[in-house]
Amino acid sequence: MNKILCKKVGVILIIMSILGLMGCGNDKYTVKRIEKALTEKYGGTFEVLALGNRYGTMTNDYVQADVKAVDSGVVFSAKMNTKGEIIADNYAGVLVSKQLEEMLNSKLESEGITVKSFMTGFGNVDAGEIEVGTSLDDYIAKHKPDFFGGYLIVKESSNNTGATLTKALQDTVHAIQNIELRINVWVIPEENFDKIATDFSQLSDVDNSWFDDKDTLSNFLIFVNSEGADINENELNQLLQGGDKKFQ
């Protein structure tokens, strides 16, 4: 009986050891490998925020991570194979998008609208074709995106108007060589904005489902080109003040 118990205990300890290697300890090792590989590729310091797909199964030979570049503050996604090599990432593309986001945020805030944005260029361009350090103007000239699309979270305020929103968005369009903007706008209650904005800035990707539990006031999709917006100012006034949702 004692021999049987000892064998069972031994098997349990082996299983626990294997699980330990597959769990937190292994994740910490993987995190360090990803951060080291990115530093070797780009220089600077990187911080893994979250791990997604893990390698180690018959159908998966890479691990995916959400990563923050400490120096620039941008958040992007990266994939590392079992050899510790970065096989894909969108760091360079996100650096370009950040330039647009900063411009867009600045133009809106100059009109008294407090926002955070998440933007991406859409066209026939692979993220691997963009070089780190590419300016927004050079990206537009070389890759000619069809449009820029993304998300905008807006802090609730009685001062937000359709006229100021349209002006800021159209000023941005003119500044990016008249390329169209297609933006999914979410209006956030004033008391919740800072927390949601902080979480929003840590995302490597966004979709509508992320807002499900955020108690938003309204949301709508707006297209803006050199001629104006596809929603008139009166309707935008209502939407910015928590009116009926135009898009979900």
N, C-alpha and C positions, 0 to 999 in steps of 0.2 A: 504493500500500500504506500509506504513512504517513498519507494522508488518511483511509483506512478505519479505521486504528488510532485516529487522533485522534477520529473520530466515535464509535467504540465506547467509548473512554475517557470521552468527554463524556456519553454515555448512562448509563454506569455511575455517574459522579459525580452525575448528576441523580437516578438511582434511590436512591443512598446518601443524598442530601440529603432526599429524600421520606421514606425510612425513618427518618432521624434525627428529622424533625419528628413522625413517628408514634410514636416510641419514647420513650426516657427523657426527652428534653427536653420533649416534649409532655405527658408525665405530670406533670412538675414544674410546668408551667404550669397544668394542670388542677387539681392539688392546691391550688395557691395560690388559684385561682378559687373552689374549693369552700370553703376555709377563710375567705376574705374574705366570701363570700355568707352563710355561717352567722353570722359575726360581725355582719354588717349586720342579719341577721334577729333574732338573740337577744342580741347583746352578748357580751362575754367572748372567750375564746381557744379555738380548735379546732385539732386536729391530725389530719390524715388518716393512718390506719394502713395502709389498703390500698385499692386501686382494683379494682373488679370489672368489670361491663359497661362498655364504652367506646362513646361515640357516634362517628359518622363513617361508619357503614355505611347501606345502604338501609333496613334494618329496625330500626335502633336510633338514637334521637335524644336519648339521655340517657346520663350516666355515673353509676355507682353507687359509693359509697364507704363503708367502715367508718371511723367518725370518733370521736375521743375528745374530750370536753369537758374541757379542761385544769383548769378551776376545780373541777368536781364529780367528775371522774374517770370519769364514765359513758361507755360505748361504745355507739354507736347507728349506724344506717344512714341514708344520705341519697342522694337522686337530684338531679342538676343537669342542666338542658337545655343546648342549644347556645348559648343566650343568656346563660348564667351565672346562671340563676335556679334556686333550690331548689324543685323541684316536689313533693317528698315527703320526709318524714323522720319518725322515731319518737322524737325527742329527748324530748318532753314525756312520752310514755308510759313511756320508760325511766327517767326521773326518778322517776316514781311507783313503778315496779317496784323501783328501788333502795331506796326506803323500806321496802318489804316484805322485801327481801333483808337489809338491815341488821337489821331486827327478828328475822327468822328466824335469822340467823347468831348474833346476840347471845343468843337464848334457848337455842340449841344449845350455844354455848360456855359459857354459865352452868352447863350440865349436864356440862361437861368434854369435849364433842365438838367437835373442830376441823373447820371446814367452810368452803366457799365455795358460794354459790348463784347461780342464774340463774332468775328467775321472771317470769311474764307473766300478766296478767289475760285471761281468755277470756270472750267474750260478744259481743253485737251492737254493738260500738263501733269506729268508725273511729279510727285513731291521730290523725287530723287534728282530731278533736273534743275532744281533751284539751289543756288550756292549760298552758303552762309555769308552774310554781309550785303546781300543784294538789297538795293533800295526799292521802295515802293514804285517809284517812277521807272526804274530800270526793269522791274518785274513786269509792269504794264506794257512797256515798250517791247520787251522780248517775248513775253508769253501771251499777251493779248487776251486776257480773260474775258469771257462772254458777259459776266456780271459778278458782283460781289454780293454774297448772301450771308445771313447769320442771324444772331439774336441780339436784342437790346432790352435791358431791364431799366425801367424808368421809375424814379422815386416819386411817389404820390405828392402832388402839390397843386394848390388852387391856381398857381401862376402858370402852370403848363398849358400851352395853347396849341391848336393846330397850326396856326400861322408860324410860330417860332420853331416848332418841330419841322415843318416843311422847309422853312428857310435854311435851317442848319443842315438838313439832309441834302438839299439841293446845292448848297455851298460845297458840301463834300463831293457831290457828283462832279461839279465843275473842276474841283481840285484834282480829281483822278481821271482827267481826260474824258469826262462825260460818260463813263461806264456806269451802267445802271446799278442801283442798290435794291436788294430784295430782303427786307428785314422783318423778322417775327418779333413784334414788340410786346413786352409784358409789363404791366403797370403794377408796382409793388407798394403795399401800404407803407407809409412813412416810418412807422415804428419797427418794421421788419426789414427795411432796406439794407442797413449796414451788415446784418448777419447774412442775408441772402447774397449780397454783393461779394462778401468775403468768400463764401462757398462757391459762387459762380466763377470767381477768378481762379479757382483751383481745378477747373474742369479742362480735360483735354478734348472733350466732345460734348455736345449738348443736343437734346431733343425735347419735344414737348412734354414727354412723360416726367422729365426732371422737375417740372413745375407743379405736378399733381398735388403735392402736400404743402405748397408754399402760400396758400391763401391769397392768391393774386386778385386784383380788382378787375382787370380786363386784359384781353390780349387780342392782337390783330396783326394781319400781314399787310405790309405796305410796300409798294413798288414806287421808286423815285428815279426819274431820268432827267435829262437836261430841260425837258419841257414842264416838269412838275411832278406831283404825286397822283396816284390813282384813287386817293380818298380825299374828299373835299374838306376844307378847314372846319366847317361846322360839325361834320361827323367826327373828325378827329378830336374836336373839343369834348364831345360826349365820351368818346372812348378813353381819352386821357383822364377823365374824371370818373372812370369806373362804369361807363355805359355798357350797353349790350355788346357781347363779344362778337367780333366779326370773323374770327378764325380760331379754330381749336385743333 
